[in-house]
Structure formats: C-alpha cells, structure tokens
Amino acid sequence: MADSELGNRLKDFRNEAGLTQAELAEQVGVSRKTINTIENRVFTPSATLALKVARALGRPVEAVFYLEDDPT
C-alpha cells in the first residue's frame, strides 16, 4: 500500500472561525509560520498539534485533517 498524503481543510475552517494564522498559532502554541506551512502542506503536524488545532477550531480532527486517498 502506498503512503498516503495528509490533506487538510485548515485554511477554510480557520477563516470560518474568523482567525488569522497568527491568532490560531498563539492559541495552539506555535509560530504563524508553522500554521502557514501546515495549510500549504509543507509540514505535517504531529498528532498532538493536529488535535490542538482541531480543538481550537471546534472541529473533529478528522474534519480538519484527512488522508488524500480516503474516499470519504
């Protein structure tokens, strides 16, 4: 089985929440650049960071992050 890439809907949910990258970053304890690189799929967050981000956005982690080859 080939490795799956992690996709995300972070930017959409962040915008819906009315948060800037800097505001979300402050809430989860990372830099604005980290949020930017996650949104642009340059950086894959740890499970802990993914959970913190999802919690800050009020979404389940599987709504924010998903496997690219997952049909759901």
PQR file of N, CA, C, O and H, with PARSE charges and radii, in Angstrom:
ATOM      1  N   MET A   1       0.841  -1.181   0.000 -0.4000 1.5000
ATOM      2  CA  MET A   1       0.000   0.000   0.000 -0.0000 2.0000
ATOM      3  C   MET A   1       0.887   1.245   0.000  0.5500 1.7000
ATOM      4  O   MET A   1       1.827   1.341   0.789 -0.5500 1.4000
ATOM      5  N   ALA A   2       0.595   2.172  -0.863 -0.4000 1.5000
ATOM      6  CA  ALA A   2       1.387   3.394  -0.982 -0.0000 2.0000
ATOM      7  C   ALA A   2       1.117   4.317   0.197  0.5500 1.7000
ATOM      8  O   ALA A   2       0.039   4.296   0.791 -0.5500 1.4000
ATOM      9  H   ALA A   2      -0.168   2.094  -1.504  0.4000 1.0000
ATOM     10  N   ASP A   3       2.119   5.125   0.522 -0.4000 1.5000
ATOM     11  CA  ASP A   3       1.939   6.106   1.591 -0.0000 2.0000
ATOM     12  C   ASP A   3       0.893   7.136   1.171  0.5500 1.7000
ATOM     13  O   ASP A   3       0.891   7.604   0.033 -0.5500 1.4000
ATOM     14  H   ASP A   3       2.994   5.142   0.040  0.4000 1.0000
ATOM     15  N   SER A   4       0.027   7.475   2.080 -0.4000 1.5000
ATOM     16  CA  SER A   4      -0.995   8.486   1.831 -0.0000 2.0000
ATOM     17  C   SER A   4      -0.481   9.833   2.291  0.5500 1.7000
ATOM     18  O   SER A   4       0.250   9.930   3.276 -0.5500 1.4000
ATOM     19  H   SER A   4       0.029   7.095   3.005  0.4000 1.0000
ATOM     20  N   GLU A   5      -0.865  10.863   1.575 -0.4000 1.5000
ATOM     21  CA  GLU A   5      -0.505  12.210   1.993 -0.0000 2.0000
ATOM     22  C   GLU A   5      -1.622  12.766   2.857  0.5500 1.7000
ATOM     23  O   GLU A   5      -2.795  12.455   2.655 -0.5500 1.4000
ATOM     24  H   GLU A   5      -1.459  10.784   0.774  0.4000 1.0000
ATOM     25  N   LEU A   6      -1.244  13.592   3.822 -0.4000 1.5000
ATOM     26  CA  LEU A   6      -2.214  14.206   4.716 -0.0000 2.0000
ATOM     27  C   LEU A   6      -2.693  15.513   4.107  0.5500 1.7000
ATOM     28  O   LEU A   6      -1.908  16.439   3.900 -0.5500 1.4000
ATOM     29  H   LEU A   6      -0.291  13.845   3.987  0.4000 1.0000
ATOM     30  N   GLY A   7      -3.973  15.578   3.827 -0.4000 1.5000
ATOM     31  CA  GLY A   7      -4.577  16.812   3.358 -0.0000 2.0000
ATOM     32  C   GLY A   7      -5.207  17.531   4.535  0.5500 1.7000
ATOM     33  O   GLY A   7      -5.328  16.973   5.626 -0.5500 1.4000
ATOM     34  H   GLY A   7      -4.610  14.826   3.995  0.4000 1.0000
ATOM     35  N   ASN A   8      -5.607  18.771   4.308 -0.4000 1.5000
ATOM     36  CA  ASN A   8      -6.269  19.491   5.393 -0.0000 2.0000
ATOM     37  C   ASN A   8      -7.212  20.559   4.860  0.5500 1.7000
ATOM     38  O   ASN A   8      -7.076  21.043   3.736 -0.5500 1.4000
ATOM     39  H   ASN A   8      -5.508  19.225   3.422  0.4000 1.0000
ATOM     40  N   ARG A   9      -8.151  20.901   5.692 -0.4000 1.5000
ATOM     41  CA  ARG A   9      -9.098  21.983   5.419 -0.0000 2.0000
ATOM     42  C   ARG A   9      -8.863  23.121   6.423  0.5500 1.7000
ATOM     43  O   ARG A   9      -9.778  23.866   6.774 -0.5500 1.4000
ATOM     44  H   ARG A   9      -8.261  20.509   6.605  0.4000 1.0000
ATOM     45  N   LEU A  10      -7.638  23.226   6.859 -0.4000 1.5000
ATOM     46  CA  LEU A  10      -7.286  24.167   7.919 -0.0000 2.0000
ATOM     47  C   LEU A  10      -7.625  25.608   7.549  0.5500 1.7000
ATOM     48  O   LEU A  10      -8.245  26.319   8.340 -0.5500 1.4000
ATOM     49  H   LEU A  10      -6.894  22.621   6.574  0.4000 1.0000
ATOM     50  N   LYS A  11      -7.231  26.039   6.374 -0.4000 1.5000
ATOM     51  CA  LYS A  11      -7.466  27.431   5.979 -0.0000 2.0000
ATOM     52  C   LYS A  11      -8.962  27.739   5.951  0.5500 1.7000
ATOM     53  O   LYS A  11      -9.385  28.793   6.425 -0.5500 1.4000
ATOM     54  H   LYS A  11      -6.728  25.462   5.731  0.4000 1.0000
ATOM     55  N   ASP A  12      -9.765  26.827   5.399 -0.4000 1.5000
ATOM     56  CA  ASP A  12     -11.210  27.043   5.332 -0.0000 2.0000
ATOM     57  C   ASP A  12     -11.804  27.194   6.726  0.5500 1.7000
ATOM     58  O   ASP A  12     -12.545  28.141   6.992 -0.5500 1.4000
ATOM     59  H   ASP A  12      -9.421  25.971   5.014  0.4000 1.0000
ATOM     60  N   PHE A  13     -11.478  26.260   7.615 -0.4000 1.5000
ATOM     61  CA  PHE A  13     -12.032  26.299   8.965 -0.0000 2.0000
ATOM     62  C   PHE A  13     -11.487  27.487   9.765  0.5500 1.7000
ATOM     63  O   PHE A  13     -12.209  28.076  10.570 -0.5500 1.4000
ATOM     64  H   PHE A  13     -10.876  25.492   7.400  0.4000 1.0000
ATOM     65  N   ARG A  14     -10.229  27.834   9.547 -0.4000 1.5000
ATOM     66  CA  ARG A  14      -9.646  28.992  10.239 -0.0000 2.0000
ATOM     67  C   ARG A  14     -10.364  30.261   9.815  0.5500 1.7000
ATOM     68  O   ARG A  14     -10.697  31.101  10.651 -0.5500 1.4000
ATOM     69  H   ARG A  14      -9.644  27.356   8.893  0.4000 1.0000
ATOM     70  N   ASN A  15     -10.605  30.402   8.501 -0.4000 1.5000
ATOM     71  CA  ASN A  15     -11.322  31.579   8.012 -0.0000 2.0000
ATOM     72  C   ASN A  15     -12.753  31.614   8.536  0.5500 1.7000
ATOM     73  O   ASN A  15     -13.249  32.677   8.909 -0.5500 1.4000
ATOM     74  H   ASN A  15     -10.335  29.720   7.822  0.4000 1.0000
ATOM     75  N   GLU A  16     -13.423  30.459   8.567 -0.4000 1.5000
ATOM     76  CA  GLU A  16     -14.786  30.398   9.115 -0.0000 2.0000
ATOM     77  C   GLU A  16     -14.816  30.830  10.575  0.5500 1.7000
ATOM     78  O   GLU A  16     -15.783  31.443  11.028 -0.5500 1.4000
ATOM     79  H   GLU A  16     -13.021  29.596   8.264  0.4000 1.0000
ATOM     80  N   ALA A  17     -13.763  30.510  11.301 -0.4000 1.5000
ATOM     81  CA  ALA A  17     -13.675  30.885  12.714 -0.0000 2.0000
ATOM     82  C   ALA A  17     -13.264  32.348  12.903  0.5500 1.7000
ATOM     83  O   ALA A  17     -13.265  32.860  14.022 -0.5500 1.4000
ATOM     84  H   ALA A  17     -12.978  30.012  10.933  0.4000 1.0000
ATOM     85  N   GLY A  18     -12.914  33.012  11.800 -0.4000 1.5000
ATOM     86  CA  GLY A  18     -12.516  34.413  11.873 -0.0000 2.0000
ATOM     87  C   GLY A  18     -11.153  34.626  12.503  0.5500 1.7000
ATOM     88  O   GLY A  18     -10.896  35.665  13.110 -0.5500 1.4000
ATOM     89  H   GLY A  18     -12.914  32.596  10.891  0.4000 1.0000
ATOM     90  N   LEU A  19     -10.275  33.630  12.354 -0.4000 1.5000
ATOM     91  CA  LEU A  19      -8.939  33.705  12.945 -0.0000 2.0000
ATOM     92  C   LEU A  19      -7.871  33.941  11.881  0.5500 1.7000
ATOM     93  O   LEU A  19      -7.950  33.403  10.777 -0.5500 1.4000
ATOM     94  H   LEU A  19     -10.484  32.786  11.860  0.4000 1.0000
ATOM     95  N   THR A  20      -6.881  34.744  12.226 -0.4000 1.5000
ATOM     96  CA  THR A  20      -5.698  34.853  11.383 -0.0000 2.0000
ATOM     97  C   THR A  20      -4.769  33.685  11.692  0.5500 1.7000
ATOM     98  O   THR A  20      -4.960  32.975  12.680 -0.5500 1.4000
ATOM     99  H   THR A  20      -6.817  35.181  13.124  0.4000 1.0000
ATOM    100  N   GLN A  21      -3.781  33.493  10.857 -0.4000 1.5000
ATOM    101  CA  GLN A  21      -2.785  32.464  11.143 -0.0000 2.0000
ATOM    102  C   GLN A  21      -2.109  32.754  12.477  0.5500 1.7000
ATOM    103  O   GLN A  21      -1.866  31.839  13.263 -0.5500 1.4000
ATOM    104  H   GLN A  21      -3.626  34.069  10.054  0.4000 1.0000
ATOM    105  N   ALA A  22      -1.810  34.003  12.730 -0.4000 1.5000
ATOM    106  CA  ALA A  22      -1.126  34.377  13.974 -0.0000 2.0000
ATOM    107  C   ALA A  22      -1.995  34.100  15.198  0.5500 1.7000
ATOM    108  O   ALA A  22      -1.492  33.634  16.220 -0.5500 1.4000
ATOM    109  H   ALA A  22      -2.008  34.747  12.091  0.4000 1.0000
ATOM    110  N   GLU A  23      -3.281  34.378  15.103 -0.4000 1.5000
ATOM    111  CA  GLU A  23      -4.180  34.133  16.230 -0.0000 2.0000
ATOM    112  C   GLU A  23      -4.307  32.645  16.531  0.5500 1.7000
ATOM    113  O   GLU A  23      -4.261  32.233  17.690 -0.5500 1.4000
ATOM    114  H   GLU A  23      -3.690  34.756  14.272  0.4000 1.0000
ATOM    115  N   LEU A  24      -4.466  31.839  15.480 -0.4000 1.5000
ATOM    116  CA  LEU A  24      -4.547  30.397  15.690 -0.0000 2.0000
ATOM    117  C   LEU A  24      -3.235  29.868  16.252  0.5500 1.7000
ATOM    118  O   LEU A  24      -3.230  29.038  17.160 -0.5500 1.4000
ATOM    119  H   LEU A  24      -4.503  32.174  14.538  0.4000 1.0000
ATOM    120  N   ALA A  25      -2.136  30.347  15.714 -0.4000 1.5000
ATOM    121  CA  ALA A  25      -0.822  29.918  16.190 -0.0000 2.0000
ATOM    122  C   ALA A  25      -0.660  30.202  17.679  0.5500 1.7000
ATOM    123  O   ALA A  25      -0.164  29.359  18.427 -0.5500 1.4000
ATOM    124  H   ALA A  25      -2.140  31.021  14.975  0.4000 1.0000
ATOM    125  N   GLU A  26      -1.078  31.389  18.104 -0.4000 1.5000
ATOM    126  CA  GLU A  26      -0.969  31.745  19.522 -0.0000 2.0000
ATOM    127  C   GLU A  26      -1.816  30.808  20.384  0.5500 1.7000
ATOM    128  O   GLU A  26      -1.388  30.399  21.464 -0.5500 1.4000
ATOM    129  H   GLU A  26      -1.481  32.073  17.497  0.4000 1.0000
ATOM    130  N   GLN A  27      -3.008  30.471  19.912 -0.4000 1.5000
ATOM    131  CA  GLN A  27      -3.895  29.592  20.681 -0.0000 2.0000
ATOM    132  C   GLN A  27      -3.307  28.199  20.874  0.5500 1.7000
ATOM    133  O   GLN A  27      -3.511  27.579  21.917 -0.5500 1.4000
ATOM    134  H   GLN A  27      -3.355  30.803  19.035  0.4000 1.0000
ATOM    135  N   VAL A  28      -2.577  27.702  19.872 -0.4000 1.5000
ATOM    136  CA  VAL A  28      -2.061  26.333  19.968 -0.0000 2.0000
ATOM    137  C   VAL A  28      -0.585  26.274  20.337  0.5500 1.7000
ATOM    138  O   VAL A  28      -0.027  25.187  20.485 -0.5500 1.4000
ATOM    139  H   VAL A  28      -2.412  28.206  19.024  0.4000 1.0000
ATOM    140  N   GLY A  29       0.053  27.432  20.488 -0.4000 1.5000
ATOM    141  CA  GLY A  29       1.429  27.471  20.976 -0.0000 2.0000
ATOM    142  C   GLY A  29       2.508  27.209  19.946  0.5500 1.7000
ATOM    143  O   GLY A  29       3.542  26.616  20.254 -0.5500 1.4000
ATOM    144  H   GLY A  29      -0.400  28.316  20.368  0.4000 1.0000
ATOM    145  N   VAL A  30       2.259  27.659  18.699 -0.4000 1.5000
ATOM    146  CA  VAL A  30       3.271  27.531  17.650 -0.0000 2.0000
ATOM    147  C   VAL A  30       3.429  28.884  16.956  0.5500 1.7000
ATOM    148  O   VAL A  30       2.746  29.847  17.303 -0.5500 1.4000
ATOM    149  H   VAL A  30       1.419  28.140  18.449  0.4000 1.0000
ATOM    150  N   SER A  31       4.319  28.951  15.989 -0.4000 1.5000
ATOM    151  CA  SER A  31       4.507  30.196  15.241 -0.0000 2.0000
ATOM    152  C   SER A  31       3.495  30.304  14.109  0.5500 1.7000
ATOM    153  O   SER A  31       2.916  29.306  13.681 -0.5500 1.4000
ATOM    154  H   SER A  31       4.873  28.169  15.707  0.4000 1.0000
ATOM    155  N   ARG A  32       3.291  31.527  13.632 -0.4000 1.5000
ATOM    156  CA  ARG A  32       2.427  31.749  12.475 -0.0000 2.0000
ATOM    157  C   ARG A  32       2.927  30.970  11.270  0.5500 1.7000
ATOM    158  O   ARG A  32       2.141  30.440  10.485 -0.5500 1.4000
ATOM    159  H   ARG A  32       3.762  32.338  13.980  0.4000 1.0000
ATOM    160  N   LYS A  33       4.239  30.909  11.138 -0.4000 1.5000
ATOM    161  CA  LYS A  33       4.828  30.187  10.009 -0.0000 2.0000
ATOM    162  C   LYS A  33       4.479  28.699  10.059  0.5500 1.7000
ATOM    163  O   LYS A  33       4.275  28.079   9.015 -0.5500 1.4000
ATOM    164  H   LYS A  33       4.877  31.340  11.776  0.4000 1.0000
ATOM    165  N   THR A  34       4.409  28.128  11.243 -0.4000 1.5000
ATOM    166  CA  THR A  34       4.023  26.717  11.364 -0.0000 2.0000
ATOM    167  C   THR A  34       2.617  26.514  10.832  0.5500 1.7000
ATOM    168  O   THR A  34       2.368  25.562  10.093 -0.5500 1.4000
ATOM    169  H   THR A  34       4.574  28.631  12.091  0.4000 1.0000
ATOM    170  N   ILE A  35       1.689  27.396  11.197 -0.4000 1.5000
ATOM    171  CA  ILE A  35       0.318  27.287  10.681 -0.0000 2.0000
ATOM    172  C   ILE A  35       0.328  27.428   9.167  0.5500 1.7000
ATOM    173  O   ILE A  35      -0.364  26.685   8.470 -0.5500 1.4000
ATOM    174  H   ILE A  35       1.891  28.170  11.798  0.4000 1.0000
ATOM    175  N   ASN A  36       1.095  28.360   8.659 -0.4000 1.5000
ATOM    176  CA  ASN A  36       1.191  28.563   7.212 -0.0000 2.0000
ATOM    177  C   ASN A  36       1.718  27.314   6.503  0.5500 1.7000
ATOM    178  O   ASN A  36       1.186  26.912   5.469 -0.5500 1.4000
ATOM    179  H   ASN A  36       1.657  28.963   9.225  0.4000 1.0000
ATOM    180  N   THR A  37       2.749  26.711   7.054 -0.4000 1.5000
ATOM    181  CA  THR A  37       3.320  25.538   6.392 -0.0000 2.0000
ATOM    182  C   THR A  37       2.397  24.319   6.481  0.5500 1.7000
ATOM    183  O   THR A  37       2.424  23.462   5.598 -0.5500 1.4000
ATOM    184  H   THR A  37       3.181  27.038   7.895  0.4000 1.0000
ATOM    185  N   ILE A  38       1.590  24.234   7.527 -0.4000 1.5000
ATOM    186  CA  ILE A  38       0.591  23.165   7.596 -0.0000 2.0000
ATOM    187  C   ILE A  38      -0.481  23.402   6.531  0.5500 1.7000
ATOM    188  O   ILE A  38      -0.845  22.484   5.797 -0.5500 1.4000
ATOM    189  H   ILE A  38       1.568  24.930   8.244  0.4000 1.0000
ATOM    190  N   GLU A  39      -0.980  24.627   6.451 -0.4000 1.5000
ATOM    191  CA  GLU A  39      -2.016  24.951   5.462 -0.0000 2.0000
ATOM    192  C   GLU A  39      -1.545  24.647   4.040  0.5500 1.7000
ATOM    193  O   GLU A  39      -2.325  24.189   3.205 -0.5500 1.4000
ATOM    194  H   GLU A  39      -0.684  25.373   7.047  0.4000 1.0000
ATOM    195  N   ASN A  40      -0.284  24.902   3.776 -0.4000 1.5000
ATOM    196  CA  ASN A  40       0.270  24.700   2.437 -0.0000 2.0000
ATOM    197  C   ASN A  40       0.872  23.313   2.233  0.5500 1.7000
ATOM    198  O   ASN A  40       1.516  23.052   1.217 -0.5500 1.4000
ATOM    199  H   ASN A  40       0.350  25.274   4.454  0.4000 1.0000
ATOM    200  N   ARG A  41       0.660  22.430   3.201 -0.4000 1.5000
ATOM    201  CA  ARG A  41       1.082  21.032   3.139 -0.0000 2.0000
ATOM    202  C   ARG A  41       2.593  20.862   2.958  0.5500 1.7000
ATOM    203  O   ARG A  41       3.056  19.901   2.344 -0.5500 1.4000
ATOM    204  H   ARG A  41       0.137  22.643   4.026  0.4000 1.0000
ATOM    205  N   VAL A  42       3.338  21.806   3.500 -0.4000 1.5000
ATOM    206  CA  VAL A  42       4.792  21.712   3.532 -0.0000 2.0000
ATOM    207  C   VAL A  42       5.223  20.928   4.763  0.5500 1.7000
ATOM    208  O   VAL A  42       6.231  20.222   4.744 -0.5500 1.4000
ATOM    209  H   VAL A  42       2.961  22.587   3.999  0.4000 1.0000
ATOM    210  N   PHE A  43       4.445  21.061   5.833 -0.4000 1.5000
ATOM    211  CA  PHE A  43       4.736  20.448   7.120 -0.0000 2.0000
ATOM    212  C   PHE A  43       3.539  19.626   7.561  0.5500 1.7000
ATOM    213  O   PHE A  43       2.399  20.087   7.492 -0.5500 1.4000
ATOM    214  H   PHE A  43       3.625  21.634   5.848  0.4000 1.0000
ATOM    215  N   THR A  44       3.800  18.409   8.015 -0.4000 1.5000
ATOM    216  CA  THR A  44       2.747  17.549   8.573 -0.0000 2.0000
ATOM    217  C   THR A  44       2.814  17.653  10.090  0.5500 1.7000
ATOM    218  O   THR A  44       3.845  17.346  10.688 -0.5500 1.4000
ATOM    219  H   THR A  44       4.725  18.035   8.071  0.4000 1.0000
ATOM    220  N   PRO A  45       1.724  18.084  10.717 -0.5600 1.5000
ATOM    221  CA  PRO A  45       1.757  18.266  12.169  0.2800 2.0000
ATOM    222  C   PRO A  45       1.799  16.935  12.901  0.5500 1.7000
ATOM    223  O   PRO A  45       1.353  15.911  12.384 -0.5500 1.4000
ATOM    224  N   SER A  46       2.339  16.965  14.103 -0.4000 1.5000
ATOM    225  CA  SER A  46       2.269  15.797  14.982 -0.0000 2.0000
ATOM    226  C   SER A  46       0.811  15.556  15.344  0.5500 1.7000
ATOM    227  O   SER A  46      -0.035  16.430  15.157 -0.5500 1.4000
ATOM    228  H   SER A  46       2.702  17.797  14.523  0.4000 1.0000
ATOM    229  N   ALA A  47       0.524  14.380  15.859 -0.4000 1.5000
ATOM    230  CA  ALA A  47      -0.836  14.078  16.298 -0.0000 2.0000
ATOM    231  C   ALA A  47      -1.275  15.062  17.373  0.5500 1.7000
ATOM    232  O   ALA A  47      -2.422  15.507  17.377 -0.5500 1.4000
ATOM    233  H   ALA A  47       1.212  13.670  16.011  0.4000 1.0000
ATOM    234  N   THR A  48      -0.375  15.403  18.280 -0.4000 1.5000
ATOM    235  CA  THR A  48      -0.699  16.341  19.356 -0.0000 2.0000
ATOM    236  C   THR A  48      -1.067  17.704  18.794  0.5500 1.7000
ATOM    237  O   THR A  48      -2.065  18.297  19.203 -0.5500 1.4000
ATOM    238  H   THR A  48       0.557  15.041  18.278  0.4000 1.0000
ATOM    239  N   LEU A  49      -0.270  18.202  17.862 -0.4000 1.5000
ATOM    240  CA  LEU A  49      -0.554  19.508  17.271 -0.0000 2.0000
ATOM    241  C   LEU A  49      -1.834  19.470  16.451  0.5500 1.7000
ATOM    242  O   LEU A  49      -2.617  20.419  16.491 -0.5500 1.4000
ATOM    243  H   LEU A  49       0.540  17.720  17.530  0.4000 1.0000
ATOM    244  N   ALA A  50      -2.061  18.397  15.714 -0.4000 1.5000
ATOM    245  CA  ALA A  50      -3.296  18.272  14.932 -0.0000 2.0000
ATOM    246  C   ALA A  50      -4.516  18.326  15.848  0.5500 1.7000
ATOM    247  O   ALA A  50      -5.509  18.977  15.522 -0.5500 1.4000
ATOM    248  H   ALA A  50      -1.425  17.626  15.682  0.4000 1.0000
ATOM    249  N   LEU A  51      -4.447  17.649  16.987 -0.4000 1.5000
ATOM    250  CA  LEU A  51      -5.551  17.676  17.942 -0.0000 2.0000
ATOM    251  C   LEU A  51      -5.758  19.072  18.525  0.5500 1.7000
ATOM    252  O   LEU A  51      -6.895  19.516  18.682 -0.5500 1.4000
ATOM    253  H   LEU A  51      -3.641  17.120  17.252  0.4000 1.0000
ATOM    254  N   LYS A  52      -4.661  19.767  18.847 -0.4000 1.5000
ATOM    255  CA  LYS A  52      -4.766  21.124  19.383 -0.0000 2.0000
ATOM    256  C   LYS A  52      -5.406  22.066  18.368  0.5500 1.7000
ATOM    257  O   LYS A  52      -6.259  22.882  18.718 -0.5500 1.4000
ATOM    258  H   LYS A  52      -3.737  19.405  18.719  0.4000 1.0000
ATOM    259  N   VAL A  53      -4.990  21.947  17.115 -0.4000 1.5000
ATOM    260  CA  VAL A  53      -5.530  22.797  16.051 -0.0000 2.0000
ATOM    261  C   VAL A  53      -7.029  22.532  15.885  0.5500 1.7000
ATOM    262  O   VAL A  53      -7.830  23.466  15.840 -0.5500 1.4000
ATOM    263  H   VAL A  53      -4.297  21.284  16.831  0.4000 1.0000
ATOM    264  N   ALA A  54      -7.396  21.265  15.795 -0.4000 1.5000
ATOM    265  CA  ALA A  54      -8.805  20.915  15.631 -0.0000 2.0000
ATOM    266  C   ALA A  54      -9.630  21.421  16.814  0.5500 1.7000
ATOM    267  O   ALA A  54     -10.718  21.966  16.629 -0.5500 1.4000
ATOM    268  H   ALA A  54      -6.745  20.506  15.832  0.4000 1.0000
ATOM    269  N   ARG A  55      -9.123  21.242  17.998 -0.4000 1.5000
ATOM    270  CA  ARG A  55      -9.836  21.707  19.199 -0.0000 2.0000
ATOM    271  C   ARG A  55     -10.002  23.229  19.173  0.5500 1.7000
ATOM    272  O   ARG A  55     -11.072  23.738  19.504 -0.5500 1.4000
ATOM    273  H   ARG A  55      -8.239  20.799  18.148  0.4000 1.0000
ATOM    274  N   ALA A  56      -8.962  23.951  18.785 -0.4000 1.5000
ATOM    275  CA  ALA A  56      -9.034  25.411  18.722 -0.0000 2.0000
ATOM    276  C   ALA A  56     -10.076  25.868  17.705  0.5500 1.7000
ATOM    277  O   ALA A  56     -10.678  26.930  17.863 -0.5500 1.4000
ATOM    278  H   ALA A  56      -8.093  23.537  18.516  0.4000 1.0000
ATOM    279  N   LEU A  57     -10.287  25.069  16.665 -0.4000 1.5000
ATOM    280  CA  LEU A  57     -11.262  25.403  15.629 -0.0000 2.0000
ATOM    281  C   LEU A  57     -12.647  24.841  15.936  0.5500 1.7000
ATOM    282  O   LEU A  57     -13.601  25.104  15.204 -0.5500 1.4000
ATOM    283  H   LEU A  57      -9.797  24.207  16.536  0.4000 1.0000
ATOM    284  N   GLY A  58     -12.759  24.070  17.014 -0.4000 1.5000
ATOM    285  CA  GLY A  58     -14.041  23.497  17.386 -0.0000 2.0000
ATOM    286  C   GLY A  58     -14.520  22.429  16.424  0.5500 1.7000
ATOM    287  O   GLY A  58     -15.721  22.256  16.217 -0.5500 1.4000
ATOM    288  H   GLY A  58     -11.984  23.857  17.609  0.4000 1.0000
ATOM    289  N   ARG A  59     -13.571  21.713  15.839 -0.4000 1.5000
ATOM    290  CA  ARG A  59     -13.884  20.676  14.846 -0.0000 2.0000
ATOM    291  C   ARG A  59     -13.243  19.361  15.245  0.5500 1.7000
ATOM    292  O   ARG A  59     -12.237  19.350  15.954 -0.5500 1.4000
ATOM    293  H   ARG A  59     -12.595  21.853  16.007  0.4000 1.0000
ATOM    294  N   PRO A  60     -13.819  18.243  14.794 -0.5600 1.5000
ATOM    295  CA  PRO A  60     -13.139  16.960  14.999  0.2800 2.0000
ATOM    296  C   PRO A  60     -11.861  16.931  14.155  0.5500 1.7000
ATOM    297  O   PRO A  60     -11.815  17.499  13.064 -0.5500 1.4000
ATOM    298  N   VAL A  61     -10.851  16.278  14.659 -0.4000 1.5000
ATOM    299  CA  VAL A  61      -9.572  16.252  13.948 -0.0000 2.0000
ATOM    300  C   VAL A  61      -9.734  15.686  12.539  0.5500 1.7000
ATOM    301  O   VAL A  61      -9.065  16.140  11.611 -0.5500 1.4000
ATOM    302  H   VAL A  61     -10.888  15.815  15.546  0.4000 1.0000
ATOM    303  N   GLU A  62     -10.624  14.689  12.366 -0.4000 1.5000
ATOM    304  CA  GLU A  62     -10.785  14.098  11.035 -0.0000 2.0000
ATOM    305  C   GLU A  62     -11.557  14.999  10.073  0.5500 1.7000
ATOM    306  O   GLU A  62     -11.612  14.713   8.877 -0.5500 1.4000
ATOM    307  H   GLU A  62     -11.168  14.319  13.120  0.4000 1.0000
ATOM    308  N   ALA A  63     -12.152  16.079  10.574 -0.4000 1.5000
ATOM    309  CA  ALA A  63     -12.755  17.076   9.690 -0.0000 2.0000
ATOM    310  C   ALA A  63     -11.690  18.037   9.164  0.5500 1.7000
ATOM    311  O   ALA A  63     -11.773  18.515   8.033 -0.5500 1.4000
ATOM    312  H   ALA A  63     -12.107  16.311  11.545  0.4000 1.0000
ATOM    313  N   VAL A  64     -10.698  18.310   9.995 -0.4000 1.5000
ATOM    314  CA  VAL A  64      -9.641  19.252   9.615 -0.0000 2.0000
ATOM    315  C   VAL A  64      -8.561  18.560   8.780  0.5500 1.7000
ATOM    316  O   VAL A  64      -8.079  19.120   7.795 -0.5500 1.4000
ATOM    317  H   VAL A  64     -10.630  17.921  10.914  0.4000 1.0000
ATOM    318  N   PHE A  65      -8.184  17.342   9.177 -0.4000 1.5000
ATOM    319  CA  PHE A  65      -7.135  16.597   8.502 -0.0000 2.0000
ATOM    320  C   PHE A  65      -7.688  15.302   7.934  0.5500 1.7000
ATOM    321  O   PHE A  65      -8.537  14.662   8.555 -0.5500 1.4000
ATOM    322  H   PHE A  65      -8.575  16.887   9.977  0.4000 1.0000
ATOM    323  N   TYR A  66      -7.215  14.913   6.762 -0.4000 1.5000
ATOM    324  CA  TYR A  66      -7.703  13.695   6.126 -0.0000 2.0000
ATOM    325  C   TYR A  66      -6.611  13.102   5.241  0.5500 1.7000
ATOM    326  O   TYR A  66      -5.684  13.799   4.827 -0.5500 1.4000
ATOM    327  H   TYR A  66      -6.525  15.432   6.257  0.4000 1.0000
ATOM    328  N   LEU A  67      -6.732  11.815   4.959 -0.4000 1.5000
ATOM    329  CA  LEU A  67      -5.811  11.162   4.033 -0.0000 2.0000
ATOM    330  C   LEU A  67      -6.268  11.430   2.620  0.5500 1.7000
ATOM    331  O   LEU A  67      -7.454  11.297   2.318 -0.5500 1.4000
ATOM    332  H   LEU A  67      -7.484  11.248   5.295  0.4000 1.0000
ATOM    333  N   GLU A  68      -5.350  11.805   1.747 -0.4000 1.5000
ATOM    334  CA  GLU A  68      -5.669  12.154   0.377 -0.0000 2.0000
ATOM    335  C   GLU A  68      -6.406  11.040  -0.360  0.5500 1.7000
ATOM    336  O   GLU A  68      -7.299  11.330  -1.155 -0.5500 1.4000
ATOM    337  H   GLU A  68      -4.386  11.913   1.993  0.4000 1.0000
ATOM    338  N   ASP A  69      -6.061   9.780  -0.122 -0.4000 1.5000
ATOM    339  CA  ASP A  69      -6.689   8.692  -0.865 -0.0000 2.0000
ATOM    340  C   ASP A  69      -7.933   8.152  -0.181  0.5500 1.7000
ATOM    341  O   ASP A  69      -8.500   7.153  -0.623 -0.5500 1.4000
ATOM    342  H   ASP A  69      -5.335   9.545   0.524  0.4000 1.0000
ATOM    343  N   ASP A  70      -8.369   8.809   0.902 -0.4000 1.5000
ATOM    344  CA  ASP A  70      -9.570   8.373   1.619 -0.0000 2.0000
ATOM    345  C   ASP A  70     -10.800   8.850   0.839  0.5500 1.7000
ATOM    346  O   ASP A  70     -10.947  10.051   0.613 -0.5500 1.4000
ATOM    347  H   ASP A  70      -7.909   9.621   1.261  0.4000 1.0000
ATOM    348  N   PRO A  71     -11.678   7.944   0.426 -0.5600 1.5000
ATOM    349  CA  PRO A  71     -12.819   8.339  -0.372  0.2800 2.0000
ATOM    350  C   PRO A  71     -13.886   9.126   0.376  0.5500 1.7000
ATOM    351  O   PRO A  71     -14.798   9.666  -0.249 -0.5500 1.4000
ATOM    352  N   THR A  72     -13.788   9.201   1.720 -0.4000 1.5000
ATOM    353  CA  THR A  72     -14.841   9.905   2.473 -0.0000 2.0000
ATOM    354  C   THR A  72     -14.605  11.377   2.578  0.5500 1.7000
ATOM    355  O   THR A  72     -15.407  12.089   3.182 -0.5500 1.4000
ATOM    356  H   THR A  72     -13.047   8.762   2.227  0.4000 1.0000
TER
END
